[in-house]
């Protein structure tokens, strides 16, 4: 028998109708192997395609798939903050809509938190030793890698990746932070505030793969 609700996976989506089916299928498959109850919270960030309707259909079939939606696109930060507010799990994970990071990393992040009570949040990193990127355009990868390196040096933890969405938080950690960002800068805001409050961060080497379907939201 599964334990009480323990895991929430928050997935922000904006115009991701090409990825809804495969992403939810993959997440459900991997989470179903956990000896814990879980929920997937898809935050529809004002999509203008059929993303919301497709997630609604999944939620009718899979009761642990939840939809949070609002009518106007407001940004990654707004979507994540809405997902955090809705999440009920003791561990709250975040990942991207196209699973550029394999779903196996969600399980690995959860295991790190389970084994290490002193760790408060886990960050998936393609730039940590053992991590890598596959198929990502050279210029995008160069900008991302050096941007993360510079920003990471400016933080206490000297992390190699500070802008990625692949993360796992203890509920008390993420809920203690007063977050304000609406855009992708929320990733930096979370880490800077968490480190300032003394929370311990651990990086997990991960492989970032280029988007296979749908339009990139990279700017």
C-alpha positions in Angstrom: 0.0 0.0 0.0 1.3 3.5 -0.8 2.0 6.0 1.9 0.3 9.3 2.3 0.8 11.9 -0.4 4.5 12.6 -0.5 5.5 13.9 -4.0 4.2 16.8 -6.0 5.6 17.3 -9.5 5.0 20.8 -10.9 5.1 21.2 -14.7 4.6 24.7 -16.2 3.2 24.6 -19.8 2.7 27.2 -22.4 1.4 26.1 -25.8 2.7 22.5 -25.3 0.0 20.5 -27.0 2.6 18.5 -28.9 4.2 17.4 -25.6 1.2 16.9 -23.2 0.6 13.3 -24.0 4.2 12.0 -24.1 5.2 14.0 -21.1 2.4 13.0 -18.8 2.6 9.3 -19.9 6.3 9.3 -19.1 5.9 11.0 -15.7 3.0 8.7 -14.7 5.0 5.6 -15.7 8.0 6.5 -13.6 6.1 7.9 -10.6 3.9 4.8 -10.4 6.9 2.8 -9.4 7.4 4.8 -6.3 6.1 3.3 -3.0 4.6 6.7 -2.3 1.5 8.7 -3.3 2.1 11.5 -5.8 0.5 14.1 -7.8 1.3 15.9 -11.1 0.4 19.6 -11.2 0.3 21.0 -14.7 0.2 24.8 -14.7 -1.2 26.1 -18.0 0.3 29.5 -18.3 -2.4 31.0 -20.6 -1.9 28.7 -23.6 -3.6 29.6 -26.8 -3.5 26.1 -28.3 -5.2 22.9 -26.9 -2.8 22.4 -23.9 -5.4 23.1 -21.3 -8.1 20.8 -22.9 -5.6 18.0 -23.3 -4.5 18.2 -19.6 -8.2 18.3 -18.5 -8.8 15.1 -20.4 -5.8 13.4 -18.7 -7.1 14.6 -15.3 -10.4 12.8 -15.9 -8.6 9.5 -16.5 -5.8 9.9 -14.0 -7.0 11.5 -10.8 -3.5 12.4 -9.6 -3.1 14.7 -12.6 -4.2 18.2 -11.6 -4.6 21.3 -13.7 -4.0 24.9 -12.6 -4.9 27.3 -15.4 -5.4 31.0 -16.0 -6.4 32.9 -19.2 -3.3 35.0 -20.0 0.3 34.1 -20.4 2.3 35.6 -17.4 5.6 33.8 -17.5 7.5 30.8 -16.0 7.8 32.4 -12.5 4.1 33.0 -12.2 3.4 29.4 -13.3 5.8 27.9 -10.8 4.5 30.1 -8.0 0.9 29.0 -8.8 2.1 25.3 -8.8 3.9 25.7 -5.5 0.8 27.2 -3.9 -1.3 24.2 -5.1 1.2 21.4 -4.3 0.5 19.2 -1.3 3.5 16.9 -1.3 6.3 16.8 1.3 8.7 17.0 -1.6 7.9 19.3 -4.5 9.7 18.7 -7.8 9.8 20.8 -11.0 10.6 19.9 -14.5 10.1 21.2 -18.0 7.1 20.5 -20.3 9.1 18.6 -22.9 11.2 16.6 -20.5 14.5 17.9 -21.8 15.8 16.3 -18.6 14.8 12.6 -18.5 12.1 11.7 -15.9 14.5 9.4 -14.2 16.2 12.4 -12.6 13.0 13.2 -10.6 13.4 9.8 -8.9 17.1 10.4 -8.3 16.4 13.8 -6.7 13.7 12.3 -4.4 16.2 9.6 -3.4 18.8 12.2 -2.5 16.4 14.0 -0.2 15.3 10.7 1.3 18.9 9.7 2.1 20.2 13.1 3.1 18.0 14.8 5.7 20.4 17.7 5.9 19.8 18.6 2.2 16.9 20.9 1.5 16.8 21.2 -2.3 18.4 19.4 -5.2 19.3 21.1 -8.5 19.7 19.1 -11.7 22.9 20.3 -13.5 24.3 19.6 -17.0 27.4 21.7 -16.1 28.3 19.8 -12.9 31.0 17.1 -13.2 29.2 14.1 -14.8 26.5 16.2 -16.4 26.3 17.0 -20.1 24.2 18.5 -22.9 23.1 16.7 -26.1 21.9 18.3 -29.3 21.6 21.8 -27.9 22.7 24.5 -30.4 26.2 25.7 -29.7 25.5 29.4 -29.2 22.6 28.7 -26.8 24.7 26.2 -24.9 27.7 28.7 -24.7 25.4 31.5 -23.4 23.8 29.2 -20.9 27.0 27.7 -19.6 28.9 30.9 -19.1 25.9 32.7 -17.7 25.4 30.0 -15.1 29.1 30.0 -14.3 29.2 33.8 -13.7 25.9 33.8 -11.7 27.0 30.7 -9.7 30.2 32.4 -8.6 28.2 35.3 -7.2 26.2 32.9 -4.9 27.3 31.3 -1.7 27.1 27.7 -2.9 29.2 28.3 -6.1 26.7 26.2 -8.0 27.4 25.3 -11.7 23.7 25.6 -12.7 21.5 28.2 -11.2 18.9 28.8 -14.0 17.5 25.3 -14.6 14.0 24.1 -13.9 14.9 20.5 -12.9 14.8 20.7 -9.1 13.3 19.1 -5.9 12.5 21.0 -2.8 11.4 20.0 0.7 8.0 21.5 1.2 9.1 23.6 4.2 11.9 25.1 2.1 10.0 26.2 -0.9 7.0 27.4 1.1 9.2 29.5 3.4 10.5 31.7 0.5 8.6 34.8 -0.4 8.8 34.6 -4.1 7.9 37.5 -6.5 9.3 36.8 -9.9 7.0 36.2 -12.9 9.7 35.3 -15.4 12.5 32.8 -15.6 14.5 34.8 -13.1 12.5 32.9 -10.5 15.2 30.2 -10.6 17.8 32.6 -9.5 15.5 34.2 -6.9 14.7 30.8 -5.3 18.4 29.9 -5.0 19.6 33.2 -3.7 16.8 33.4 -1.1 17.3 29.7 -0.1 21.0 30.1 0.4 20.6 33.4 2.3 18.3 31.5 4.7 20.8 28.8 5.3 19.2 26.0 3.3 21.5 23.3 1.9 21.7 22.7 -1.8 23.0 19.7 -3.6 23.6 19.4 -7.4 22.7 16.3 -9.4 24.7 15.8 -12.6 22.1 15.5 -15.4 21.9 15.3 -19.2 20.1 18.2 -20.9 18.7 17.1 -24.3 17.5 19.4 -27.1 13.8 19.9 -27.5 12.3 17.3 -29.8 8.8 18.6 -30.3 7.2 22.1 -30.0 8.7 25.5 -30.1 11.6 26.5 -27.8 10.8 29.1 -25.2 14.5 30.1 -24.9 15.3 33.8 -25.2 
